[in-house]
């Protein structure tokens, strides 16, 4: 069981972005100090839901401040980036960290980001497979040319090569380049990831049954794509969730129900679609209560039992847990510490 934190750099009402980012950095440092496995960093633009606009930049800072823990993006929004530029950054972080970087990528949403960064709606609706393929080529090949509908360029040398890590160190999946993981929210994205044998990141809004169905679909699609059984069965998918540890049975839930709805309401309301399409917003209180019911929110034994139940039902043993739901720096650090000290020993 590999337990990591999921860091959004959430800006709660009454806070500034600097406070949110400081809490994000400290929570990551606390994760290493507490013996956790990994830190996963989200990318958002123009909204207080998360004030980290570059997960790779924050990853670079955290890799420099830590020595053991794995740092990944969850996710870098591929339609907002040129795949070669993102591949260069991933190779740089992989090589300079000794193989501790994971690159999570996703399609994102139909937000105004697409207008600002020039990708356009087509990059979101149709361009993800081409961009992902070019990114993978950049991380695996010595020379690459762009020959798709969106990216066309002459063959160039890949510098630096992601597979030239010193001392035989390897990425999380045992490869010589950085691990690449794909955020999946639909059967289409599951099949896309499976066809390339890339592990999935599954969202915190999903319960165990839905995640188990997506893992089963991934395995079927990966077998149909010709991947060997050891690759299919050994895929290290990641389950996103929420963690809040407290001694009393209802104390952790009470903390999150008091704080998270204000952040969710402020953050989610700020999203603007690129094409003025209608959006159905989640009820912040009901969503918080759902997350508390699905994930390790409560006393240590309950938290461990919920993680173990998810692992048993889905086969997923890697977790990225949102720990900043209190919105408070000291409470977040204590929450991370208790994950390491009180929950992790119950899972070994």
N, C-alpha and C positions, 0 to 999 in steps of 0.2 A: 504494500500500500504506500503510495507516494502522495503526500499531502502538500499542496502549495497554496499560495494566496493569489487572489484575483484583484488587481488594483485598478480602479477606475479614476482615481484622483477626483472623487466626487466633491462638488462644491455645494455644501448645505446652505440653507437660507441664513443670511447674516454673515456668511464667511466670504473671504476673498479668494482668488485663485492661488495666491501664494500660500495661504494656510492649507488649502487642499493638497497642493503639491508637496509641501513639507511633510504632511501626514503620510502621503503616499511613499515618500522616500524613507521615512522612519519606519513605516510598517514593513517595508522590504528588508531593511537592515535588521529589524526585529525577527523577521522570518528566518534569516540565516542564524542569528544568535539563538533561536529557539529550536534549531534542528530540523526545520521544515525542508522540503525537497526543492521547491521552486517558487518563482514569482512570475505572474503573468500580467502584462500591462496592456491596457486598452487604449485605443486611439479614438478621439472624438474631436469634432470641429464646431466652433461657434455656439456651443451649448454648455451650461453649467452641469449637465449630467455627468460629464467627465472633462476635466480641463487639461488633459494631456493630448496635444495635437500631433505628437510624434512619439510613438511607442519605441521606435528604434533609438531615438535620441535619449529618452529616459533609460532605456535598457543599457546604453553605453555608460551612463553615469553609474547605474547600479552595479554593472559588471566591474567597474573600476573600484567600487567601494566594498565589494565582497570578494571572497576567495573560494567558496565552495558551491554555493547555491546556483541552480540553473535559472536563467532569466529568459523569458519568452514574450512575444507579442501575442495579444489575444483581443483584437487582432490588428495587424496593419491592413488598412482598407485598400485593397488592390486597385480598384478603379480610380483612386486618388493619386496613384503613384505610377511612374514608369517602371515596368518590371525589371529593367536593367539597373536602374538607380537603386531600387530596393534590393536587388540581388547583390550589388556591390556593397551596400551597407551590411547585409547579412553576412557576407563573406568576411568583411572586415571585423565584425563583432565575433564571429566564430573563431577566426584565427587569433585575434588578440586576447580572447578570453580562455584559450585552451579548450575550446569545444563546449562551452557552457551556455551557448545561445541557441534558442529555438525560435524559428520564424513561423508565427501563426498568421494566416491570411484569410480574408473574407471578402464577400461581395459588398458588404455595407448595406445602406438603404438608399431610397430615392431622394436623398437630401440635397440641399442647395450646394453642398460640397462639390457636387458634380459640375455645377455651373462655375463655381469659383476656381476650381483646379483644372477645368477645361476638358474633363473626361466626357461629359455629356451623359444623357440618359442611356444611350446605347451601350456605353461602357459598363453600366450597371446591369442592363437587361440582357445583353448578348455577349459582352466582351470578356467576361471572366475566364472562360476556358482558354482563349488565346493568350491572355495575360499570364495565367498560371503556367501554361506550357513554356512560354518564353522565360519566365522566372526559373523554372526547373532546369531548362537548358543552360541558363547562365550559371547555375550552381553545380552543374555536373559535367559540362563540356569545356574543352580548352579554347574553342573558338565558336562564335555564335553569329548568325545572321538573322535579321527579322524578315519574315516572308509572309506575314499574315495580313488580314484586312486592315488592322489598325496600326501595327508596328512593322514598318518596312525599312531596313537599313542593310548596308553592305556587311560582309563578314568582318568581325573584329576579334582581337585577342581578349580573353577573359583575364583581367588583372585586377586584384590578386585572385588566384585560383582558390576556391573554397576547400579543395581536397588536399591542400599542401600544409596541413597542420603538422607541427613539429612533435617529436617524441611519441608518435603513434597514437595520440589521443584521437577520440572519435566523437561524433555527435551522439545524441540520445538514442538513436535507433541503431547504433553500431556502424554507421556509415562514416565516411571521411569528411563529409560536408555537414552543414547545419541541418538539424531536423526541420522539416516543413510540415505544418499541420493546417488543416482546413476547417474553418467554421462551417458547420452544416446545419441548415434549418429546413431542408426540403429533400424529398427523394432524389431530385435532380442533382443537388449538390453532394448528396451521399454517393451516388453513382459516379460522379466526377472524381471525388476523392478516392473511391475504391478502385477505379480504373487505373489510377497511378500509384496505388498501394500507399496512399498518404493517410495518416491517422486523422481522426475527426476531433474537433472541439464542439461539444454539445452544450447548449445554453442552459442557464439557470432557471428558465421558465418551464423546462421540460421535467416531467416526473420519470420515475424508473421505468414504467411500462413503455413510454414513448422512446426513451433512450435505448431500451432493449430492442425495440423494433428497428430502430435506425442501425444499431450494431448488426443485427441479423441481416438487414438489407445490404449493408456494407460487405459483409462476409460473402453473401451470395454474389454480389456484383464483382467482388475481387476474384472469386473463383472463376466466374465466367470470363474475366479478363485474362485468365491464365496464370495468375500468381500462385506460387507453390503453397501448400498447406501451412508450412511454418511461418510464412509471411502473413497469411490470412489470420491464423490463430494468434500470432504474436503482436498484432498491431496495438500500439499503446495509445488508445483513445483517451481523451481528457473530458471529464465531467465538470462543468462549472456549477457553482452553487453559492450558498450563503452560509457563513458560520458565525454564531454568537454563543459564547460559553458563559454560563452563570450557574450558581449553585442551586437556586430555587427553581422548581419545575416551570414556572411561568415568567421568571425574571428576564430571561433572554428575549423572549417574545415581546414582553412589555417594552423593553428598551427599543427594539426595532420598530414596533408599531408607533411609538412616540416620535421617532426621528426620521425614518425612511420615507413616509408618505410626503412630507414637505419637500425633501430632496427630489423624489420622483416627480411630483407635481411640477416643481420649478424646472427640472431638467428636461423632462419629456415634452412639456408644453413648448419648450424653446425650439424644438426641431421644426424646420421649414422644408417642405417638399420642393423639389426642383420644378415640378410641373403642376403645382396646385391641386394634386390629387387629394381626395378625401382621406382623412386619417381617423381611425378608431382608437381612442386613447384608453389604456387600462385604468381602472379605478385604483388610485395609489394605495388606499388602505387595504382593499381586497387583494391586490397584488402582493403587498407586504405579508399579509396573513398567509397567502398561498406559499410564498417562499419560506416562511417559518415552518409550515407544515411539511414541506418537501425535504428540507435540508437539515444539517446538523446545528440546530438552534435549541439550546437547552443545557442541562447538566452534562458533564463529560461522558457518562455512560450512555446517555441517550444519543449524544452526538456520534460516539463511536459506533453504536448500533445502527444508526441511519447510514453512515458511511459503509459499514460492512454489508448492510442490506442492499445498497445500490450496487456494490461490487458483485455481490452474489447474483443479483437479478440481471445485471447488464454485462458482467465480465470486465467492466472498467475499473482499474485500480489506480488511476491518476486523477487527482482532484485539484481544481482551481477555485478557491473559496473566497468570496467577498468578505472581508473582515472589518471594513470601515463603516459598517451600517450605523454605528452610534453617532458618527460625525465628530467624535471627540478624539484628540490625539492620544491622551493618556489611556482612555478606554480601549482604543484600537490596539495600542501596544500591549496592554494587558490581555486582550482577546487573543492576539497572536501568541503571546507567551503561554497562555493556557492551552491553546491548541497543541503546542509542542510538549508542554510539561504534563498535561492532564489527559489529553485525548490520544495523542500518538502512542503512548505505551499500551493503551488498551487495544490497539490494532496490530501489534506485533506478536 
